[in-house]
Amino acid sequence: YESDTLQGFITTRQSLSTSGNITFGFTYPTIVWKTDATSSAYAPKSNWIGKYAPSKTTNILVSGVATTYSPITNAEAHCYDMTIDDGGVLEIGANQIFTVHGNATITSTGTLKLGENSKILFMRDVNAPDANIVAENGSEVHISGETNQNIAISHCNNIVFEGGKDMKHKYTKTLESDLQVDGSLNVTNHTILSVPNHTIGVKGDIVITSNGDFSGTSTITLNGDAKQLVNISPNRSLYNLEVNNTSETAPQVELGYTTKISNKLTLTKGIVKSTSSARLTMLGTSSSTPGNKTSFVTGPMEKQGASDFVFPIGADTVVAQIGISGLGGNVAPIIAEYVHSKPTSVTAIDESKLTNVSKMEYWRMFKNGSGSDPHITLYWNEKIHGITDPKLLRVAMFTGTKWISCGNAAFGGDSTGGFVKSSDAINLAEVTSSSSTVRKNAVKLTAAARTLASNNYTAITLASVDEEINPLPIELTAFTATVTPNNDVRIEWTTASETDNDYFTIEHIYNDEQDVVADVDAKGNAGANYSYLHVNQPAGTHYYR
């Protein structure tokens, strides 16, 4: 036999002498919506062709373009199998709940409308990959069956994958089509969302609880236009994650828990905020795009495994990647963070190897435990870093008392963008999660691995062997933009020091379009005050640097 509480069959154990085994079964009756129905009310029997009113033991078929009325639920409603095709339309009224106890089929010529704050519960399979689904704000699709389900649905507002009971009764919901979620996506209640090879776009939050799980080789794209929260239980991971959030307010994406990616991170638009307690973590041989000035990771980011990796990190409006390479043997997770501010003790340098270090930026790195040490590659992407000749650059690290050179094994680029790689491996600070202690070693001023003397991270920055050619950035003490009564913007800034500075370039972003406002001549080699008036600017949010 095979059955549930709603339908099934039973076959005799003993064969009959004249006819063999006999199977007894039953199916639910099907009723059809009248295209000439006298009202839009879903419940009355008079609006359906057949002997029964719609219920959880009745299949419904909404087919054909209604002359006047299409069915609309105005109270909690049910059906068993649901089919919408040939121009048929079914609407779930605002704030109403509709449960499909059997299978659901919506063809490309059928339409399902979900009113504001309505809820539809699918208890079996859903076949609607090309359906027209109109989902109003607050509406929810629940994949709720206490069984495995195959789901093909193209669009919804909010969606919840649920139905499991406990660890012994976990159910898999397999997505069999691409899906765009205009609200939030939630996986909970001992349920596994399996997405073998399709994409999911999400404009709202992603929540995968400790009782939910995610599997497959799919891509989830965060494509909202407001801030999004990724709240995934730490023992879960995503395969591919793309960030393409168009909100003007940064950070566009925040993490509720440590979020792990096992294959690839793609940064298109939107800044991801990562913290020490909710860290973006790349697993194994995973990779990432380099990011850009509108899309990077701000805060500490983690890489596990021995493969070479470039951290797509930045801060404020600056993207400044840092790469690790040459790891082998025992490998500990490495955490990196970009800091867009003046490093400590910029005048305390090993003058036998360096003339100056950056006054605007540095990178923090450490290992979460004991492991091999990487070579480090630093990147710049704009003129603001104060670089003229990359071959005269060095990777520098702070020992706790002074900045020392870690060499230049390779370099490339020009003043607008490039890289420099350390000659030495850098022995990063080792922080153990259990005790939050730091291993402290002596500094080795040899070609061997450089090491940190104190602190809970290793500070690394750009340095030069010729300050005149690579002055590295000037030191700003103030930078403001103020709107005047005439809708002009007055930009003012103050420098604490300048070395052979020629001019300042003011850049401006409005409505996602960037332009150069002006070049302002420098006043000399000492600190100075500057001002510029950007006249007649339209209303809206403006960014300057």
C-alpha positions as a printed Julia matrix, in Angstrom:
545×3 Matrix{Float64}:
   0.0     0.0     0.0
   0.96    3.68   -0.27
  -1.06    6.42    1.36
  -1.4     9.39    3.63
  -4.4    10.64    5.53
  -5.91   12.14    2.41
  -5.6     9.63   -0.4
  -3.93    6.33   -1.3
  -4.47    2.7    -2.31
  -4.34   -0.81   -0.89
  -3.62   -4.08   -2.7
  -4.83   -7.48   -1.52
  -2.14   -9.76   -0.12
  -3.85  -12.91   -1.45
  -4.6   -13.18   -5.15
  -8.14  -14.05   -6.14
  -8.46  -17.29   -8.1
 -10.21  -15.64  -11.01
  -8.57  -12.26  -11.39
  -5.27  -12.09   -9.46
  -4.42   -9.22   -7.12
  -6.91   -6.38   -6.95
  -5.99   -2.79   -6.03
  -8.57   -0.56   -4.39
  -7.94    3.18   -4.57
  -9.59    6.54   -4.55
  -8.98   10.05   -5.81
 -10.57   13.33   -4.88
 -13.14   14.91   -7.16
 -12.13   17.89   -9.32
 -14.22   21.04   -9.54
 -13.76   23.72  -12.21
 -14.23   27.46  -11.77
 -17.06   28.82  -13.91
 -15.87   31.43  -16.35
 -19.34   33.01  -16.0
 -19.38   32.87  -12.18
 -21.76   35.37  -10.57
 -19.23   36.55   -7.95
 -15.54   36.3    -7.07
 -16.19   34.41   -3.82
 -14.02   31.28   -3.66
 -16.08   29.27   -1.19
 -19.61   28.93   -2.68
 -20.34   25.72   -4.58
 -22.44   27.72   -7.06
 -19.31   29.26   -8.58
 -17.83   25.85   -9.45
 -18.69   23.17  -11.96
 -19.05   19.92  -10.02
 -20.89   18.42   -7.07
 -18.77   19.9    -4.29
 -17.57   23.14   -2.79
 -13.79   23.63   -2.52
 -12.18   21.94    0.5
  -9.03   20.06    1.44
 -10.52   16.94   -0.16
 -11.37   18.65   -3.46
  -9.09   19.3    -6.44
  -9.61   22.68   -8.08
  -9.04   23.78  -11.67
  -9.08   27.47  -12.58
  -8.93   27.49  -16.35
  -9.96   29.99  -18.96
 -10.4    33.73  -18.81
 -13.35   34.61  -16.59
 -15.9    36.9   -18.25
 -16.46   38.91  -15.06
 -15.14   37.26  -11.92
 -12.05   35.27  -10.97
 -11.91   33.47   -7.6
 -10.74   35.48   -4.59
 -10.48   34.03   -1.1
 -11.86   36.23    1.67
 -11.4    33.74    4.51
  -9.11   30.82    5.31
  -9.46   28.36    2.43
  -8.23   24.97    1.24
  -7.95   22.63   -1.7
  -6.16   19.38   -2.47
  -4.54   19.55   -5.92
  -4.52   23.02   -7.48
  -4.21   23.73  -11.21
  -4.25   27.19  -12.79
  -3.88   27.4   -16.57
  -5.24   28.75  -19.85
  -5.58   32.33  -18.6
  -7.02   31.35  -15.22
  -6.46   33.61  -12.2
  -6.66   32.73   -8.49
  -6.24   35.46   -5.89
  -5.53   34.96   -2.2
  -7.13   37.91   -0.44
  -5.21   40.29    1.81
  -4.43   38.81    5.24
  -5.87   35.4     4.25
  -4.36   31.9     4.44
  -4.72   29.35    1.65
  -3.5    25.75    1.99
  -2.8    23.44   -0.95
  -2.75   19.95    0.6
  -1.78   18.17   -2.62
   0.26   19.17   -5.66
   0.15   22.6    -7.29
   0.51   23.3   -11.01
   0.49   26.8   -12.51
   1.28   27.04  -16.21
   2.84   29.98  -18.03
  -0.67   31.14  -18.94
  -1.95   30.97  -15.35
  -1.76   33.65  -12.65
  -1.58   33.4    -8.87
  -2.12   36.65   -6.99
  -1.04   36.95   -3.37
  -2.63   39.89   -1.57
  -0.91   41.98    1.08
   0.11   39.91    4.12
  -1.52   36.8     2.66
  -0.06   33.34    3.09
  -0.14   30.27    0.87
   0.99   26.89    2.21
   2.16   24.23   -0.24
   2.16   20.76    1.33
   3.33   18.77   -1.74
   5.15   19.48   -5.0
   4.87   22.81   -6.83
   5.25   23.02  -10.6
   5.16   26.7   -11.56
   8.55   27.61  -13.12
   7.09   30.05  -15.66
   3.92   31.09  -13.87
   2.81   34.69  -13.47
   2.92   35.2    -9.7
   1.88   38.63   -8.44
   3.14   38.93   -4.86
   2.1    41.98   -2.83
   4.06   43.33    0.14
   4.06   41.07    3.18
   2.77   38.02    1.32
   4.36   34.7     2.17
   4.89   31.38    0.39
   5.4    28.47    2.79
   6.83   25.16    1.62
   5.42   23.3     4.62
   4.81   19.63    3.88
   5.94   16.96    6.33
   7.64   15.23    3.42
  10.3    15.84    0.77
   9.07   18.33   -1.84
  10.12   19.38   -5.36
   9.55   23.09   -5.91
   9.59   25.0    -9.19
   8.52   28.59   -8.59
   9.91   31.72  -10.21
   8.86   34.61   -8.0
   7.46   35.49   -4.58
   7.67   38.12   -1.86
   8.67   36.16    1.26
   9.32   32.42    1.27
   9.7    29.95    4.15
  11.02   26.4     3.77
   9.82   24.32    6.71
   8.0    21.09    7.59
  10.53   19.02    9.52
   9.76   17.76   13.01
  13.06   16.77   14.62
  16.47   15.3    13.78
  14.88   11.98   12.82
  12.27   13.65   10.65
  14.22   16.1     8.46
  12.81   16.83    5.02
  14.46   18.14    1.86
  12.88   20.82   -0.3
  14.52   20.71   -3.74
  14.34   23.9    -5.82
  13.95   23.02   -9.51
  13.89   26.52  -11.05
  15.5    29.93  -10.67
  13.76   31.98   -7.99
  13.52   35.71   -7.3
  12.52   36.56   -3.71
  11.46   40.2    -3.28
  11.34   39.84    0.51
  13.07   37.43    2.88
  14.14   33.79    2.53
  13.89   31.58    5.61
  14.94   27.93    6.12
  13.94   26.44    9.48
  12.31   23.57   11.39
  14.67   20.68   10.51
  14.37   21.41    6.81
  17.04   21.23    4.1
  16.83   23.58    1.12
  18.56   21.82   -1.78
  19.4    23.91   -4.83
  21.45   21.75   -7.22
  22.21   24.28   -9.95
  19.72   27.15   -9.95
  20.07   30.76   -8.82
  18.18   32.53   -6.06
  17.88   36.31   -5.99
  16.93   37.82   -2.63
  16.01   41.46   -2.01
  15.4    41.06    1.72
  17.05   39.1     4.51
  18.34   35.51    4.46
  17.73   33.45    7.59
  18.92   29.85    7.91
  18.46   28.75   11.52
  20.36   26.06   13.39
  17.49   23.69   12.56
  17.63   24.58    8.86
  20.24   23.67    6.27
  21.3    24.54    2.73
  22.92   22.31    0.1
  23.75   22.4    -3.59
  26.0    24.28   -6.0
  23.77   27.27   -6.58
  24.35   31.02   -6.47
  22.47   33.27   -4.07
  22.43   36.91   -5.18
  21.71   39.71   -2.72
  20.01   42.14   -5.11
  18.03   44.4    -2.79
  17.77   48.19   -2.8
  17.85   48.54    1.01
  20.03   47.11    3.77
  20.04   43.28    3.89
  20.84   40.94    6.78
  22.44   37.54    6.23
  21.62   35.51    9.32
  22.98   31.99    8.73
  23.74   29.55   11.52
  27.56   29.29   11.92
  27.63   25.56   11.13
  26.07   26.15    7.7
  27.64   27.47    4.49
  26.67   28.88    1.11
  28.21   27.69   -2.16
  28.29   30.9    -4.23
  27.28   34.34   -2.95
  26.95   37.44   -5.12
  26.48   40.92   -3.67
  24.63   43.31   -5.99
  22.76   45.67   -3.67
  21.9    49.11   -5.09
  21.14   50.97   -1.85
  22.98   54.29   -1.47
  23.46   53.72    2.27
  26.53   51.7     3.3
  27.01   49.07    4.51
  24.42   47.49    2.26
  24.85   43.98    3.72
  25.34   43.02    7.38
  26.05   39.58    8.85
  24.16   38.27   11.87
  26.46   35.28   12.36
  29.72   34.1    10.85
  28.88   33.43    7.2
  30.84   30.77    5.33
  31.28   30.48    1.55
  32.61   27.25    0.11
  33.17   28.18   -3.55
  33.01   31.81   -4.73
  32.21   35.34   -3.57
  31.27   37.82   -6.28
  31.27   41.51   -5.36
  29.4    43.61   -7.91
  27.79   46.42   -5.92
  27.31   46.94   -2.19
  29.57   46.88    0.86
  29.51   43.9     3.23
  30.04   44.58    6.94
  31.96   41.8     8.67
  32.76   41.8    12.42
  34.81   39.7    14.8
  31.65   37.96   16.05
  29.97   37.72   12.63
  32.84   37.22   10.21
  32.71   36.57    6.47
  34.71   33.35    6.06
  36.02   31.74    2.88
  36.51   27.97    3.08
  39.12   25.65    1.51
  39.94   26.54   -2.09
  37.18   29.15   -2.4
  37.86   32.34   -4.33
  36.57   35.89   -4.63
  36.41   38.63   -7.2
  38.7    41.54   -6.23
  35.87   43.91   -5.42
  35.69   47.54   -6.5
  35.19   50.98   -4.97
  31.44   50.35   -4.6
  31.67   46.75   -3.4
  34.09   45.28   -0.86
  34.2    43.76    2.62
  34.69   46.15    5.52
  35.88   44.74    8.83
  37.78   41.49    9.52
  37.5    38.75    6.88
  38.73   35.17    7.25
  40.32   32.7     4.83
  40.69   29.01    5.69
  42.82   26.52    3.76
  46.2    26.71    2.02
  45.22   28.16   -1.38
  46.42   31.61   -2.43
  43.79   34.27   -1.81
  43.21   38.0    -2.25
  41.04   39.56    0.45
  38.59   42.0    -1.26
  38.6    44.39    1.68
  38.37   48.13    2.19
  36.97   50.87    4.42
  34.99   54.07    3.93
  35.19   54.67    0.15
  38.57   52.95   -0.36
  39.03   49.39   -1.6
  42.5    48.05   -0.79
  43.04   44.32   -1.2
  45.67   42.24    0.53
  46.83   38.88   -0.8
  48.34   35.8     0.85
  50.38   33.13   -0.95
  52.92   30.39   -0.4
  51.2    28.63    2.48
  51.99   24.97    3.09
  51.99   22.26    5.71
  49.89   23.01    8.75
  47.63   25.96    7.93
  45.67   28.1    10.38
  42.82   30.42    9.38
  44.09   33.89    8.49
  42.09   37.03    9.28
  42.68   40.35    7.47
  41.23   43.84    7.89
  41.93   47.15    6.12
  42.16   50.28    8.27
  41.77   53.63    6.53
  43.62   55.74    9.08
  47.14   56.69   10.13
  49.23   53.74   11.39
  51.03   53.94   14.69
  54.56   55.43   14.94
  54.95   56.39   11.26
  58.29   58.07   12.01
  59.75   55.02   13.78
  61.24   53.19   10.81
  64.3    51.11    9.97
  66.1    53.93    8.16
  68.68   51.55    6.72
  65.96   49.96    4.58
  63.11   52.51    4.36
  62.58   56.26    3.98
  58.85   56.5     4.77
  55.65   54.53    5.35
  52.05   55.33    4.48
  50.3    57.89    6.69
  46.78   57.01    5.58
  46.33   53.26    5.83
  47.46   49.9     7.1
  46.27   46.29    7.17
  45.73   44.13   10.27
  46.4    40.39    9.96
  46.63   37.46   12.35
  46.37   33.67   12.41
  43.69   31.87   14.39
  46.1    29.31   15.82
  49.48   27.91   14.8
  50.28   27.48   11.13
  52.59   28.37    8.24
  53.19   31.98    7.27
  52.31   33.7     3.98
  53.96   36.08    1.62
  51.92   39.27    1.49
  50.8    41.3    -1.53
  49.4    44.81   -1.04
  47.19   46.5    -3.64
  46.18   50.07   -4.42
  43.47   51.2    -6.85
  43.59   55.01   -6.95
  45.98   57.96   -6.97
  45.16   58.8    -3.36
  47.76   56.31   -2.11
  50.61   58.61   -3.17
  52.53   56.14   -5.35
  54.62   57.08   -8.38
  57.09   54.23   -8.93
  56.06   50.74   -7.69
  59.57   49.3    -8.0
  60.67   51.55   -5.15
  57.9    50.3    -2.87
  58.34   47.84   -0.04
  55.92   45.85    2.08
  56.5    46.96    5.67
  55.43   45.54    9.02
  55.47   47.01   12.52
  57.52   45.08   15.07
  56.04   46.79   18.1
  58.78   49.44   18.15
  59.42   50.31   14.5
  58.51   49.61   10.88
  60.79   47.21    9.01
  61.03   46.19    5.37
  59.72   42.84    4.17
  61.02   43.47    0.66
  59.69   43.72   -2.87
  59.68   40.39   -4.71
  57.27   41.51   -7.44
  55.4    44.67   -8.39
  53.2    46.1   -11.1
  50.95   48.98  -12.07
  51.26   52.76  -11.76
  49.92   55.59   -9.64
  46.29   54.66  -10.4
  46.54   51.02   -9.37
  48.97   48.2    -8.82
  50.56   45.79   -6.34
  53.73   44.99   -4.45
  54.61   41.56   -3.02
  56.84   40.92   -0.02
  60.13   39.11   -0.48
  59.82   37.59    2.98
  57.08   35.48    4.48
  55.55   37.38    7.39
  55.14   35.49   10.63
  51.69   36.71   11.65
  50.5    37.09   15.21
  48.86   33.91   16.48
  45.61   34.4    18.37
  43.98   31.36   19.96
  40.21   31.54   20.12
  39.97   29.67   23.42
  42.21   31.91   25.47
  42.52   35.03   23.27
  46.27   34.98   23.82
  48.96   36.08   21.42
  52.25   34.34   20.71
  55.16   36.78   20.92
  58.41   36.05   19.12
  61.64   37.93   18.63
  62.01   40.03   15.5
  64.27   38.52   12.84
  65.81   41.13   10.56
  66.83   38.53    7.99
  65.32   37.09    4.86
  63.51   34.61    7.08
  59.93   35.12    8.18
  59.31   38.52    9.77
  57.44   38.33   13.04
  55.44   40.52   15.41
  56.86   41.49   18.78
  53.61   42.43   20.5
  49.92   43.22   19.96
  47.08   40.93   18.9
  47.58   41.48   15.18
  50.36   42.19   12.71
  50.28   45.7    11.24
  51.35   45.88    7.57
  51.51   48.86    5.23
  53.08   50.32    2.1
  56.56   51.8     2.43
  59.14   53.29    0.09
  62.9    53.59   -0.3
  62.54   57.04   -1.91
  60.19   59.5    -0.23
  60.45   62.07   -3.04
  59.29   59.64   -5.71
  56.77   57.77   -3.54
  55.65   60.36   -0.96
  52.71   58.16    0.04
  49.63   60.09    1.19
  49.59   63.4     3.0
  48.07   63.43    6.48
  44.55   64.94    6.72
  43.26   66.18   10.06
  39.85   67.39    8.84
  37.59   67.02    5.79
  34.02   68.45    5.7
  31.3    69.24    3.16
  28.6    71.8     4.07
  25.52   72.93    2.11
  25.13   76.72    1.75
  21.8    78.63    1.49
  22.38   78.88   -2.28
  22.53   75.06   -2.68
  26.29   75.17   -3.12
  28.55   72.74   -1.27
  31.57   74.13    0.55
  34.35   71.54    0.84
  37.03   72.22    3.45
  40.04   70.22    4.56
  43.17   70.59    6.67
  46.5    68.82    6.38
  48.88   68.18    9.25
  51.84   67.65    6.92
  52.68   67.49    3.21
  55.79   66.37    1.41
  56.28   67.57   -2.19
  52.52   67.59   -2.74
  51.52   69.13   -6.08
  47.71   69.3    -5.93
  44.53   67.77   -4.51
  41.83   66.13   -6.67
  38.24   66.46   -5.41
  35.98   63.61   -6.53
  32.19   63.57   -6.32
  29.5    60.86   -6.51
  25.8    61.66   -7.11
  23.13   59.22   -8.33
  25.82   56.52   -8.71
  27.76   58.68  -11.17
  31.29   59.74  -10.3
  33.08   62.81  -11.62
  36.16   64.91  -10.87
  35.09   68.3    -9.47
  38.42   70.12   -9.51
  42.16   70.01   -8.95
  43.27   72.37   -6.15
  46.92   73.43   -5.99
  48.84   72.52   -2.84
  50.26   75.29   -0.67
  53.65   73.78    0.11
  55.38   71.23    2.27
  53.79   72.21    5.59
  50.27   71.7     6.92
  47.6    74.04    5.52
  43.87   74.82    5.29
  41.96   74.44    2.01
  38.49   75.3     0.72
  36.54   74.81   -2.51
  32.94   75.76   -3.47
  31.01   73.23   -5.59
  28.25   75.46   -6.94
  24.55   74.88   -7.69
  24.09   71.24   -6.66
  20.72   69.41   -6.95
  18.87   67.98   -3.94
  19.88   64.48   -2.87
  22.78   62.61   -1.3
  26.24   63.7    -2.43
  29.58   62.05   -1.63
  32.94   63.82   -1.75
  36.53   62.77   -1.23
